[in-house]
Amino acid sequence: MTMRVSHRALITRSLRVIRAGQAATGAYVAAPAFPTYHFSWFRDGSFIADAMSRCGSVDSAEAFFDWCAKILTDRSDRIRSLVLRGESDPTGVDAAEQLHTRYTLDGVESPTDWENFQLDGYGTWLWSLDAHLRRHGLGRDAYLPAVTLTLDYLTTFWAAPCYDWWEENGDGRHPSTLGAIRAGLTAVGRWEELDPERRQRVHRAARAIDELVASQGVVDGHLTKSLGTSAIDGSLLACIEPFGLYPVDHPVARRTIAEVESQLAPAGVHRFAADTYYGGGQWILLAALLGWQHVAAGNPARARELLDWIAGQADAELDLPEQVDDAALHPERIGEWVDRWGPSARPLLWSHAMYLTLAHELGLTGGGDDDLTVTTNREPGA
């Protein structure tokens, strides 16, 4: 069918989807209609909170940051114990003992089996929190206990192998994870409330990340999915914008963006070439992330193409999915995931958030009757 989609309407819908998906505790459920995602992740939630902050929903963003802070301060003794042990022997702390990546909406660790040791979310929450407080001129004192715990944890374990953005490859180290950690460390490392010794430790870790990625995470001029490999991954885009591991005009950044475009972006963006999760579709949030790079590089026309493509993936209720399978890399693998977990997640709050972020970067979240016409066969929940 042909459906007329207004960016104003999709922005409004995205804000409503996120609001509806935020629990009283402040946690954002990843996908309300997808049981496997009935949790809140630091990674997803931090990007969602950043989008809400950009759009002026200060209370929503702060409720999430407060939820994060409570999770951390409630585990202060555990974190200090991990740090003490890690300082003596980082390899002596088993991954199963580390902080989890996802929590129930009440802030409880799930007992179900999961790839829990992921460090990028904790770096992303520091980056997102700092950006929010600076954006709105807000005080930092209330967050200082949780921030210092996070800093001590990350400066101790940043070099440890852990699962990547996609909760895979737990025995590797990944530039997208290292970029998120560095962004968080760098953001709050400027806080004058930090004691000089901790600030120095933060800066040392950030420099070490720079050196490690430059020496082992760049092949043929582009960032790689994992250290010691040459593969491309869509999550690497975040190392440029917003995390600033390389500025957008740096040769490594330009080459990385070009490789993502050529290898993974037929219209939207795939995660990586070997992806078989729901067949390896094109992810909405990665399309928005690619658009963000083009805004930063001074190419708003390409960014607008990606924004319009995202809008074209909305169903009749204006819900955005996690991914679409129109150009799945491995379509023969779609059925096994549908049998296992049901249809792919829709709506996904992170998708709506990244759409909002790209729309904001393009100056569209202030209103206006900015319409486009797309041809789509997507019915509600399709």
C-alpha positions in Angstrom: 0.0 0.0 0.0 1.0 3.6 -0.4 1.1 5.4 3.0 1.8 9.1 3.6 4.2 9.4 6.5 4.8 12.7 8.3 8.0 13.1 10.2 6.2 15.3 12.6 3.8 12.4 13.3 6.6 9.8 13.5 8.5 12.1 16.0 5.3 12.4 18.1 4.8 8.6 17.9 8.4 7.9 18.9 8.2 10.1 21.9 4.9 8.4 22.9 6.4 4.9 22.4 9.3 5.7 24.6 7.2 7.3 27.3 4.9 4.3 27.3 7.8 2.0 27.6 9.3 3.7 30.6 8.6 2.1 33.9 7.8 3.9 37.1 11.3 3.1 38.2 12.8 5.0 35.3 13.9 2.0 33.3 13.1 1.8 29.6 11.9 -1.6 28.5 13.7 -2.6 25.4 10.7 -3.8 23.5 7.3 -4.0 25.2 5.7 -6.6 22.8 8.8 -8.9 22.6 9.1 -11.0 25.8 12.8 -11.7 25.4 13.4 -7.9 25.6 11.3 -7.3 28.7 14.4 -5.9 30.4 16.4 -2.7 30.4 19.9 -2.4 29.1 22.4 0.3 30.1 23.4 0.5 26.5 20.0 0.9 24.8 18.6 3.0 27.7 21.5 5.5 27.6 20.9 6.1 23.9 17.1 6.4 24.6 17.7 8.8 27.4 20.0 10.9 25.3 17.3 11.2 22.6 14.7 12.2 25.2 17.1 14.7 26.6 17.7 16.2 23.2 13.9 16.5 22.7 13.4 18.3 26.0 12.0 15.4 28.0 14.3 16.1 30.9 12.2 14.2 33.4 12.3 11.0 31.4 16.0 11.1 30.9 16.7 11.8 34.5 14.4 9.1 35.7 16.5 6.6 33.7 19.8 8.1 35.0 18.5 7.8 38.5 17.6 4.1 37.9 21.2 3.5 36.7 22.6 5.3 39.6 20.6 3.3 42.1 21.6 0.0 40.5 25.3 1.0 40.9 25.1 2.4 44.4 23.0 -0.6 45.6 26.0 -2.7 44.4 28.7 -0.4 45.8 30.2 -3.1 48.1 30.3 -5.6 45.2 31.9 -3.1 42.8 34.5 -2.1 45.4 35.3 -5.8 45.9 35.6 -6.4 42.2 37.9 -3.4 41.8 40.1 -4.4 44.7 40.5 -7.9 43.2 40.9 -6.6 39.7 43.6 -4.2 40.7 45.6 -7.2 42.1 44.9 -9.5 39.2 42.4 -8.5 36.5 42.4 -12.0 35.0 41.4 -13.5 38.4 37.9 -12.1 38.2 35.6 -14.5 36.3 33.2 -12.9 33.8 30.3 -14.5 35.6 31.1 -12.4 38.6 31.0 -9.1 36.8 28.2 -6.6 36.6 25.3 -7.5 34.3 24.3 -5.8 31.1 20.6 -6.0 31.6 18.2 -5.8 34.5 14.6 -6.1 35.3 12.6 -2.9 35.3 12.9 -3.0 39.1 16.7 -3.1 38.9 17.2 -6.8 39.6 19.6 -9.1 37.8 17.8 -11.8 35.8 18.5 -15.4 36.8 18.1 -16.5 33.2 21.1 -17.4 31.1 22.5 -14.5 29.2 25.7 -13.0 27.9 26.0 -10.7 30.8 29.5 -9.3 30.9 29.4 -6.2 28.5 31.3 -3.1 29.5 30.1 -0.7 26.7 26.8 0.1 28.5 28.6 1.5 31.5 30.7 3.8 29.4 27.6 4.8 27.4 25.7 5.8 30.5 28.5 8.1 31.6 28.7 9.7 28.2 24.9 10.1 28.0 24.6 11.4 31.6 27.3 14.0 31.1 25.8 15.2 27.8 22.4 15.6 29.5 23.7 17.5 32.5 25.7 19.9 30.3 22.9 20.3 27.8 20.4 21.4 30.5 22.8 23.1 32.9 22.1 20.7 35.7 24.1 19.9 38.8 26.3 16.8 39.1 26.6 16.2 42.8 23.7 13.7 43.1 25.3 11.4 40.5 28.8 11.6 41.9 28.7 8.4 44.0 27.4 6.3 41.1 29.8 7.9 38.6 32.9 7.3 40.8 31.9 3.7 41.2 31.6 3.3 37.4 34.9 5.0 36.8 36.7 2.8 39.2 35.1 -0.3 37.7 35.9 0.7 34.1 39.4 1.9 34.7 40.1 -1.5 36.3 38.4 -3.8 33.7 38.4 -1.8 30.5 40.9 -4.1 28.8 39.2 -7.4 29.8 37.6 -9.4 27.0 33.8 -9.1 27.1 30.7 -9.5 24.9 30.3 -6.9 22.1 27.3 -4.7 21.3 25.4 -7.7 19.9 26.1 -9.9 23.0 28.5 -12.1 21.0 32.2 -12.9 20.9 32.8 -12.8 24.6 36.4 -13.8 24.3 37.3 -10.8 22.2 38.0 -7.1 22.7 36.0 -4.8 20.5 36.6 -1.2 19.3 32.9 -0.3 19.7 33.1 -1.4 23.3 36.4 0.4 23.9 35.1 3.5 22.2 32.1 3.6 24.5 34.2 3.2 27.5 36.6 5.9 26.4 33.7 8.3 25.7 32.4 7.8 29.1 35.8 8.2 30.8 36.6 11.3 28.8 33.2 12.9 29.4 33.2 12.6 33.2 37.0 12.8 33.5 36.6 16.6 33.1 34.4 16.9 36.2 36.1 19.1 38.8 34.3 17.2 41.5 36.6 14.2 41.0 39.7 13.9 43.1 43.0 14.4 41.2 44.1 10.8 41.6 40.9 9.4 40.1 41.0 11.9 37.3 44.6 11.0 36.5 43.6 7.3 36.5 40.8 8.0 34.1 43.0 9.9 31.7 45.6 7.1 31.7 42.9 4.6 30.8 41.6 6.7 28.0 45.1 7.2 26.5 45.7 3.4 26.8 42.5 2.8 24.8 43.6 5.2 22.1 46.9 3.4 21.8 45.4 -0.1 21.8 42.8 0.6 19.2 45.3 2.4 16.9 47.8 -0.5 17.2 45.4 -3.5 17.0 41.9 -2.3 16.0 42.7 -0.6 12.6 43.3 -2.7 9.5 43.6 -1.4 6.0 42.8 2.1 7.3 39.5 1.2 9.0 38.3 0.2 12.4 37.6 -3.5 12.9 34.9 -5.5 14.6 37.3 -7.0 17.1 41.0 -6.5 17.8 43.0 -8.8 15.6 40.4 -9.2 12.9 39.6 -7.3 9.7 35.8 -7.5 9.7 33.5 -4.5 9.6 30.6 -4.0 12.0 27.8 -1.4 12.0 28.4 -0.6 15.7 31.9 0.8 14.7 30.1 4.0 13.5 29.5 5.0 17.2 33.3 5.2 17.6 33.1 8.3 15.4 29.8 9.9 16.3 29.0 10.3 19.1 31.9 8.7 21.0 34.7 10.6 19.3 37.4 7.9 19.2 38.2 9.3 15.8 36.8 12.7 14.6 34.6 12.4 11.5 37.3 14.0 9.3 40.1 11.6 10.3 41.2 9.2 7.6 40.3 6.2 9.8 36.8 7.6 10.4 36.3 8.3 6.7 37.5 4.9 5.7 35.3 3.2 8.4 32.2 5.0 7.2 33.0 4.1 3.6 33.4 0.4 4.4 30.2 0.3 6.4 28.4 1.9 3.4 29.9 -0.4 0.8 29.7 -3.7 2.8 26.6 -3.3 5.0 24.3 -0.6 3.8 22.1 -1.5 0.8 19.4 0.9 2.1 19.5 0.6 5.9 22.4 -1.0 7.6 23.2 -4.6 8.5 25.1 -5.4 11.7 27.8 -7.5 10.1 28.2 -9.8 7.1 27.9 -13.1 9.0 24.8 -12.0 11.0 22.1 -14.7 11.1 19.9 -13.3 13.9 16.5 -13.2 12.3 18.3 -13.7 9.0 20.6 -10.7 9.3 18.2 -7.9 8.4 18.8 -4.1 8.2 18.7 -2.4 11.6 16.9 0.9 12.1 19.2 2.2 14.8 22.2 1.6 12.6 20.7 3.4 9.7 20.2 6.4 12.1 23.7 6.0 13.4 25.1 6.1 9.8 22.9 9.2 9.1 24.5 10.8 12.2 27.9 10.4 10.7 26.8 12.1 7.5 25.4 15.1 9.4 28.7 15.5 11.3 30.6 15.2 8.0 28.5 18.0 6.4 26.4 15.7 4.1 22.8 16.3 5.3 21.3 15.1 2.0 22.6 11.5 2.6 21.5 11.7 6.2 18.0 12.7 5.1 17.9 9.8 2.7 18.5 7.5 5.7 15.9 9.3 7.8 13.4 8.9 5.1 14.3 5.2 4.7 13.7 4.7 8.4 10.3 6.4 8.2 9.4 4.1 5.4 9.9 1.1 7.7 7.1 2.3 10.1 3.9 0.2 10.1 0.4 1.7 9.9 0.6 2.5 13.7 4.0 4.2 13.1 5.9 1.7 15.1 9.5 1.0 14.2 11.0 -2.4 14.3 14.4 -3.6 15.4 15.2 -4.7 11.9 13.6 -5.4 8.5 14.2 -8.5 6.4 13.7 -7.1 2.9 17.4 -7.6 2.1 18.3 -10.2 4.8 21.8 -11.5 4.5 20.7 -15.1 5.4 16.9 -15.3 4.8 17.0 -19.1 5.3 17.6 -18.4 9.0 14.6 -16.2 9.7 12.2 -19.0 10.4 14.2 -20.5 13.2 14.2 -17.3 15.2 10.5 -16.7 14.6 9.9 -20.2 15.9 12.1 -19.6 18.9 11.0 -16.1 20.0 8.2 -15.0 17.7 8.3 -12.1 15.1 11.2 -9.7 15.4 10.8 -6.9 18.0 8.4 -4.1 17.1 8.3 -1.4 18.4 11.9 -1.3 19.6 12.5 1.8 21.8 16.1 2.1 20.7 15.0 2.3 17.1 12.6 5.1 17.9 15.2 6.9 20.0 17.8 6.8 17.2 15.3 8.0 14.7 14.6 11.0 17.1 18.3 11.6 17.4 18.9 11.8 13.7 15.8 13.9 13.2 17.2 16.2 15.9 20.6 16.4 14.2 18.8 17.4 11.0 16.8 20.1 12.8 13.4 18.4 12.4 12.3 17.9 16.0 11.3 21.5 16.4 8.1 20.9 14.4 7.0 21.6 10.8 5.0 19.9 8.2 7.7 17.8 6.7 6.0 15.0 4.8 7.2 12.3 2.5 5.4 9.6 0.6 6.8 6.1 0.8 5.6 2.8 -0.7 5.2 0.1 2.0 3.4 -3.1 2.6 3.9 -3.0 6.3 0.8 -3.7 8.3 0.5 -3.2 12.0 3.0 -5.5 13.6 4.3 -6.7 10.3 
